[in-house]
């Protein structure tokens, strides 16, 4: 490409994405952000700091822009996807959407990487990991989608294949074939969690799997209520994120009541069930403490301060967004 053509190309890309156009200084960056190949969208629902900062002034107080880190990670995974066929090891991981409920999109999350990818969807192991690593884990997971009725998911031929992944104990060899190359839409937003590309599944093959015996036990018990299944897994030291996964895919509870649950709702439901049980069984009725205690923990810009006061059980939760933090909104 001649020098004059390069300049015109860079200028066209910069004009097409004005909110981060100031970062596009050469043809290589412009090529990665080519507006003709990608759909870069900006969330303008809120008066976000991102709209003012655009990754250059670091108004959120971070030493690197979290939103731009998501973009760079997304561009990195985009380069690894050249066809509509992907082979990789699912962590294992699945995702169930909520739009259109009870008819939703569900499917496996598969990185274009073979081997031990378990940490990609294992938030319990993300402590002490930095923003860039965690964003990389999320954007590497390519989402395959097929439409299902949450009450009768087995009617879709891809459901049973994905179920093998949902129940698997270890990363699972997965060969997925999309209707067309996974989309390259990127939402430039400071709230929504990082996500990799996604696409409609045509077919998929899954390698041999080994089901966690603790999960297999409650999966096979079709008379056990979902709440009891969840607590059974928790008391057997199954990570909460795995409980959320299998609950989401509709494999817990009494047979006639089993149904898929959107991932977002599943996370809330599992947290609620387990925390309520802990309060009733592990906290209420216990001996009162005889002193005041302050506990503190910080991670990725979040600061938690817990004040324990001698008293019968009760609690109050307060949240605050400090100036120049990632989630602080302008007025």
VEXPA-756478 format. One record per residue (C-alpha): residue number from 1; residue in one letter; chain; y, x, z. Coordinates in steps of 0.05 Angstrom, whole numbers, plus 5000, padded with zeros to 4 digits. Last residue first. Example, Ala and Ser with C-alpha at 12.3 -4.5 7.8 and 13.67 -1.06 7.14 Angstrom:
// VEXPA-756478
- 2,s,A,4979,5273,5143 .
- 1,a,A,4910,5246,5156 .
This chain:
// VEXPA-756478
- 331,x,A,5272,4527,5730 .
- 330,x,A,5230,4588,5714 .
- 329,x,A,5156,4589,5730 .
- 328,x,A,5120,4639,5775 .
- 327,x,A,5048,4648,5753 .
- 326,x,A,5048,4723,5741 .
- 325,x,A,5094,4743,5798 .
- 324,x,A,5167,4760,5791 .
- 323,x,A,5190,4713,5846 .
- 322,x,A,5136,4692,5895 .
- 321,x,A,5093,4631,5883 .
- 320,x,A,5073,4598,5948 .
- 319,x,A,5012,4559,5971 .
- 318,x,A,4998,4529,6039 .
- 317,x,A,4932,4504,6066 .
- 316,x,A,4926,4470,6134 .
- 315,x,A,4864,4466,6177 .
- 314,x,A,4830,4428,6232 .
- 313,x,A,4771,4444,6277 .
- 312,x,A,4787,4443,6352 .
- 311,x,A,4836,4497,6372 .
- 310,x,A,4847,4571,6383 .
- 309,x,A,4888,4592,6322 .
- 308,x,A,4862,4630,6260 .
- 307,x,A,4916,4653,6211 .
- 306,x,A,4891,4671,6141 .
- 305,x,A,4936,4710,6093 .
- 304,x,A,4915,4714,6020 .
- 303,x,A,4955,4754,5969 .
- 302,x,A,4943,4747,5895 .
- 301,x,A,4971,4800,5849 .
- 300,x,A,4904,4822,5823 .
- 299,x,A,4872,4824,5893 .
- 298,x,A,4901,4821,5963 .
- 297,x,A,4867,4805,6029 .
- 296,x,A,4894,4790,6099 .
- 295,x,A,4865,4765,6165 .
- 294,x,A,4906,4745,6226 .
- 293,x,A,4872,4725,6291 .
- 292,x,A,4898,4689,6353 .
- 291,x,A,4853,4691,6414 .
- 290,x,A,4801,4651,6451 .
- 289,x,A,4758,4628,6393 .
- 288,x,A,4728,4559,6401 .
- 287,x,A,4653,4551,6406 .
- 286,x,A,4623,4515,6346 .
- 285,x,A,4623,4440,6338 .
- 284,x,A,4651,4443,6267 .
- 283,x,A,4644,4510,6233 .
- 282,x,A,4575,4524,6204 .
- 281,x,A,4544,4455,6191 .
- 280,x,A,4602,4409,6176 .
- 279,x,A,4650,4460,6148 .
- 278,x,A,4597,4497,6109 .
- 277,x,A,4571,4432,6080 .
- 276,x,A,4641,4412,6057 .
- 275,x,A,4650,4481,6026 .
- 274,x,A,4584,4476,5988 .
- 273,x,A,4597,4407,5959 .
- 272,x,A,4670,4420,5942 .
- 271,x,A,4657,4487,5908 .
- 270,x,A,4600,4457,5868 .
- 269,x,A,4642,4398,5845 .
- 268,x,A,4703,4439,5826 .
- 267,x,A,4663,4488,5784 .
- 266,x,A,4624,4432,5752 .
- 265,x,A,4688,4395,5732 .
- 264,x,A,4713,4455,5693 .
- 263,x,A,4645,4467,5662 .
- 262,x,A,4639,4396,5636 .
- 261,x,A,4578,4362,5669 .
- 260,x,A,4513,4349,5632 .
- 259,x,A,4470,4292,5658 .
- 258,x,A,4414,4280,5707 .
- 257,x,A,4413,4213,5741 .
- 256,x,A,4346,4188,5714 .
- 255,x,A,4311,4253,5733 .
- 254,x,A,4338,4261,5803 .
- 253,x,A,4384,4321,5811 .
- 252,x,A,4394,4387,5776 .
- 251,x,A,4384,4406,5703 .
- 250,x,A,4447,4377,5673 .
- 249,x,A,4477,4437,5639 .
- 248,x,A,4537,4439,5687 .
- 247,x,A,4491,4441,5747 .
- 246,x,A,4456,4502,5717 .
- 245,x,A,4522,4539,5707 .
- 244,x,A,4555,4520,5772 .
- 243,x,A,4494,4544,5810 .
- 242,x,A,4498,4609,5772 .
- 241,x,A,4572,4618,5791 .
- 240,x,A,4554,4603,5864 .
- 239,x,A,4506,4662,5866 .
- 238,x,A,4434,4642,5886 .
- 237,x,A,4426,4664,5958 .
- 236,x,A,4368,4617,5976 .
- 235,x,A,4416,4577,6019 .
- 234,x,A,4459,4565,5958 .
- 233,x,A,4400,4543,5916 .
- 232,x,A,4378,4493,5968 .
- 231,x,A,4449,4469,5977 .
- 230,x,A,4455,4453,5902 .
- 229,x,A,4387,4419,5899 .
- 228,x,A,4404,4377,5960 .
- 227,x,A,4469,4354,5927 .
- 226,x,A,4432,4340,5861 .
- 225,x,A,4381,4295,5895 .
- 224,x,A,4308,4318,5892 .
- 223,x,A,4260,4271,5857 .
- 222,x,A,4259,4310,5791 .
- 221,x,A,4234,4373,5824 .
- 220,x,A,4221,4419,5765 .
- 219,x,A,4293,4442,5760 .
- 218,x,A,4293,4453,5836 .
- 217,x,A,4235,4502,5831 .
- 216,x,A,4258,4535,5766 .
- 215,x,A,4324,4553,5799 .
- 214,x,A,4291,4591,5855 .
- 213,x,A,4240,4621,5807 .
- 212,x,A,4296,4650,5763 .
- 211,x,A,4272,4638,5693 .
- 210,x,A,4249,4696,5650 .
- 209,x,A,4267,4692,5577 .
- 208,x,A,4236,4714,5511 .
- 207,x,A,4285,4716,5454 .
- 206,x,A,4330,4659,5432 .
- 205,x,A,4342,4636,5362 .
- 204,x,A,4402,4595,5339 .
- 203,x,A,4422,4546,5285 .
- 202,x,A,4483,4514,5254 .
- 201,x,A,4531,4526,5311 .
- 200,x,A,4604,4505,5307 .
- 199,x,A,4652,4562,5323 .
- 198,x,A,4689,4598,5378 .
- 197,x,A,4731,4661,5387 .
- 196,x,A,4738,4692,5456 .
- 195,x,A,4773,4662,5515 .
- 194,x,A,4822,4688,5567 .
- 193,x,A,4840,4638,5622 .
- 192,x,A,4897,4590,5608 .
- 191,x,A,4959,4605,5651 .
- 190,x,A,5004,4656,5617 .
- 189,x,A,4997,4630,5546 .
- 188,x,A,4993,4659,5476 .
- 187,x,A,4939,4613,5448 .
- 186,x,A,4896,4651,5398 .
- 185,x,A,4858,4619,5341 .
- 184,x,A,4811,4665,5304 .
- 183,x,A,4756,4616,5289 .
- 182,x,A,4682,4636,5288 .
- 181,x,A,4659,4650,5216 .
- 180,x,A,4629,4587,5185 .
- 179,x,A,4574,4539,5203 .
- 178,x,A,4554,4590,5256 .
- 177,x,A,4487,4626,5262 .
- 176,x,A,4468,4651,5331 .
- 175,x,A,4416,4703,5349 .
- 174,x,A,4408,4710,5424 .
- 173,x,A,4372,4763,5465 .
- 172,x,A,4379,4739,5537 .
- 171,x,A,4413,4774,5595 .
- 170,x,A,4372,4761,5658 .
- 169,x,A,4352,4701,5701 .
- 168,x,A,4348,4650,5646 .
- 167,x,A,4357,4576,5662 .
- 166,x,A,4421,4567,5621 .
- 165,x,A,4393,4611,5565 .
- 164,x,A,4330,4569,5558 .
- 163,x,A,4374,4507,5560 .
- 162,x,A,4411,4534,5499 .
- 161,x,A,4347,4530,5458 .
- 160,x,A,4332,4461,5486 .
- 159,x,A,4401,4435,5468 .
- 158,x,A,4402,4460,5396 .
- 157,x,A,4358,4402,5372 .
- 156,x,A,4409,4351,5396 .
- 155,x,A,4375,4289,5425 .
- 154,x,A,4362,4330,5488 .
- 153,x,A,4435,4319,5507 .
- 152,x,A,4423,4246,5525 .
- 151,x,A,4471,4230,5583 .
- 150,x,A,4522,4283,5564 .
- 149,x,A,4521,4260,5491 .
- 148,x,A,4523,4323,5451 .
- 147,x,A,4564,4360,5398 .
- 146,x,A,4547,4433,5384 .
- 145,x,A,4588,4494,5399 .
- 144,x,A,4577,4570,5401 .
- 143,x,A,4627,4608,5442 .
- 142,x,A,4638,4682,5433 .
- 141,x,A,4641,4720,5499 .
- 140,x,A,4678,4785,5487 .
- 139,x,A,4743,4752,5507 .
- 138,x,A,4719,4740,5578 .
- 137,x,A,4691,4809,5595 .
- 136,x,A,4752,4843,5563 .
- 135,x,A,4799,4801,5605 .
- 134,x,A,4762,4824,5667 .
- 133,x,A,4766,4897,5646 .
- 132,x,A,4840,4893,5629 .
- 131,x,A,4860,4857,5692 .
- 130,x,A,4827,4908,5738 .
- 129,x,A,4759,4906,5772 .
- 128,x,A,4760,4914,5848 .
- 127,x,A,4721,4849,5856 .
- 126,x,A,4690,4828,5790 .
- 125,x,A,4619,4825,5814 .
- 124,x,A,4621,4754,5841 .
- 123,x,A,4653,4735,5775 .
- 122,x,A,4587,4744,5738 .
- 121,x,A,4599,4723,5666 .
- 120,x,A,4610,4790,5630 .
- 119,x,A,4574,4826,5687 .
- 118,x,A,4507,4806,5658 .
- 117,x,A,4517,4842,5592 .
- 116,x,A,4458,4889,5600 .
- 115,x,A,4437,4903,5529 .
- 114,x,A,4459,4879,5460 .
- 113,x,A,4533,4867,5444 .
- 112,x,A,4565,4816,5398 .
- 111,x,A,4579,4774,5460 .
- 110,x,A,4545,4706,5465 .
- 109,x,A,4568,4644,5503 .
- 108,x,A,4519,4587,5492 .
- 107,x,A,4534,4515,5475 .
- 106,x,A,4570,4450,5491 .
- 105,x,A,4619,4404,5455 .
- 104,x,A,4629,4336,5486 .
- 103,x,A,4611,4263,5476 .
- 102,x,A,4618,4232,5545 .
- 101,x,A,4674,4257,5545 .
- 100,x,A,4719,4269,5485 .
- 99,x,A,4747,4335,5511 .
- 98,x,A,4707,4360,5571 .
- 97,x,A,4673,4423,5545 .
- 96,x,A,4607,4452,5568 .
- 95,x,A,4599,4528,5567 .
- 94,x,A,4537,4571,5573 .
- 93,x,A,4523,4641,5599 .
- 92,x,A,4466,4689,5606 .
- 91,x,A,4497,4745,5602 .
- 90,x,A,4480,4725,5529 .
- 89,x,A,4454,4787,5495 .
- 88,x,A,4478,4795,5423 .
- 87,x,A,4467,4777,5351 .
- 86,x,A,4523,4742,5312 .
- 85,x,A,4521,4708,5244 .
- 84,x,A,4583,4677,5212 .
- 83,x,A,4605,4745,5187 .
- 82,x,A,4655,4800,5203 .
- 81,x,A,4663,4793,5278 .
- 80,x,A,4673,4860,5313 .
- 79,x,A,4746,4865,5292 .
- 78,x,A,4761,4799,5326 .
- 77,x,A,4734,4828,5391 .
- 76,x,A,4790,4879,5392 .
- 75,x,A,4843,4828,5371 .
- 74,x,A,4823,4785,5430 .
- 73,x,A,4829,4844,5478 .
- 72,x,A,4898,4859,5451 .
- 71,x,A,4919,4786,5459 .
- 70,x,A,4892,4780,5530 .
- 69,x,A,4928,4845,5548 .
- 68,x,A,4990,4814,5518 .
- 67,x,A,4985,4756,5566 .
- 66,x,A,4974,4801,5626 .
- 65,x,A,5036,4843,5610 .
- 64,x,A,5028,4912,5642 .
- 63,x,A,5062,4941,5703 .
- 62,x,A,5064,4872,5733 .
- 61,x,A,5127,4842,5763 .
- 60,x,A,5124,4778,5723 .
- 59,x,A,5190,4797,5689 .
- 58,x,A,5155,4853,5652 .
- 57,x,A,5214,4862,5604 .
- 56,x,A,5174,4873,5540 .
- 55,x,A,5117,4823,5540 .
- 54,x,A,5156,4766,5509 .
- 53,x,A,5200,4763,5572 .
- 52,x,A,5236,4697,5563 .
- 51,x,A,5180,4655,5533 .
- 50,x,A,5129,4691,5577 .
- 49,x,A,5168,4671,5639 .
- 48,x,A,5146,4601,5622 .
- 47,x,A,5191,4541,5613 .
- 46,x,A,5131,4496,5606 .
- 45,x,A,5099,4460,5548 .
- 44,x,A,5116,4517,5499 .
- 43,x,A,5047,4548,5492 .
- 42,x,A,5052,4596,5434 .
- 41,x,A,5001,4595,5378 .
- 40,x,A,4972,4652,5338 .
- 39,x,A,4928,4624,5283 .
- 38,x,A,4898,4683,5247 .
- 37,x,A,4885,4707,5176 .
- 36,x,A,4953,4692,5143 .
- 35,x,A,4990,4708,5207 .
- 34,x,A,4966,4780,5204 .
- 33,x,A,4965,4804,5276 .
- 32,x,A,4915,4860,5265 .
- 31,x,A,4948,4877,5198 .
- 30,x,A,5017,4877,5230 .
- 29,x,A,4991,4927,5282 .
- 28,x,A,4966,4972,5226 .
- 27,x,A,5028,4962,5183 .
- 26,x,A,5076,4988,5236 .
- 25,x,A,5127,4963,5287 .
- 24,x,A,5100,4896,5310 .
- 23,x,A,5119,4893,5384 .
- 22,x,A,5187,4860,5370 .
- 21,x,A,5150,4804,5335 .
- 20,x,A,5123,4780,5402 .
- 19,x,A,5158,4712,5406 .
- 18,x,A,5179,4716,5332 .
- 17,x,A,5108,4709,5305 .
- 16,x,A,5117,4693,5232 .
- 15,x,A,5180,4734,5225 .
- 14,x,A,5144,4796,5251 .
- 13,x,A,5086,4783,5203 .
- 12,x,A,5133,4778,5143 .
- 11,x,A,5172,4840,5165 .
- 10,x,A,5108,4881,5171 .
- 9,x,A,5087,4859,5100 .
- 8,x,A,5155,4874,5071 .
- 7,x,A,5156,4943,5103 .
- 6,x,A,5086,4958,5078 .
- 5,x,A,5105,4936,5008 .
- 4,x,A,5165,4983,5008 .
- 3,x,A,5121,5041,5031 .
- 2,x,A,5067,5029,4979 .
- 1,x,A,5000,5000,5000 .
